[in-house]
């Protein structure tokens, strides 16, 4: 089954969230910090 949050998610909103999380990870943001938002 396709991932809910992924680069090719059917829902564009979830795609945006996915890319934001990827950017945060590149900047070294803690996963726990991302999860709170």
C-alpha positions as CSV (number, residue, x, y, z in Angstrom):
1,X,0.0,0.0,0.0
2,X,1.2,3.5,-0.7
3,X,2.7,5.6,2.1
4,X,0.5,8.3,3.5
5,X,3.3,10.8,3.6
6,X,5.6,10.4,0.6
7,X,7.1,12.2,-2.4
8,X,4.3,10.8,-4.6
9,X,1.4,10.9,-2.1
10,X,-2.0,11.3,-3.8
11,X,-2.9,14.2,-1.4
12,X,-0.8,17.2,-2.4
13,X,-1.0,18.6,1.2
14,X,0.7,15.4,2.5
15,X,3.3,15.7,-0.3
16,X,4.1,19.3,1.0
17,X,4.4,18.0,4.6
18,X,6.7,15.2,3.4
19,X,9.0,17.6,1.6
20,X,9.1,20.0,4.7
21,X,10.1,17.1,6.9
22,X,12.8,16.0,4.5
23,X,14.2,19.6,4.5
24,X,14.1,19.6,8.3
25,X,16.0,16.3,8.4
26,X,18.6,17.8,6.1
27,X,19.0,20.7,8.5
28,X,19.4,18.2,11.4
29,X,16.2,18.9,13.2
30,X,15.4,16.3,15.9
31,X,12.6,13.9,14.9
32,X,10.8,14.6,18.2
33,X,10.7,18.3,17.3
34,X,9.2,17.5,13.9
35,X,6.6,15.2,15.5
36,X,5.3,18.0,17.8
37,X,4.4,20.3,14.9
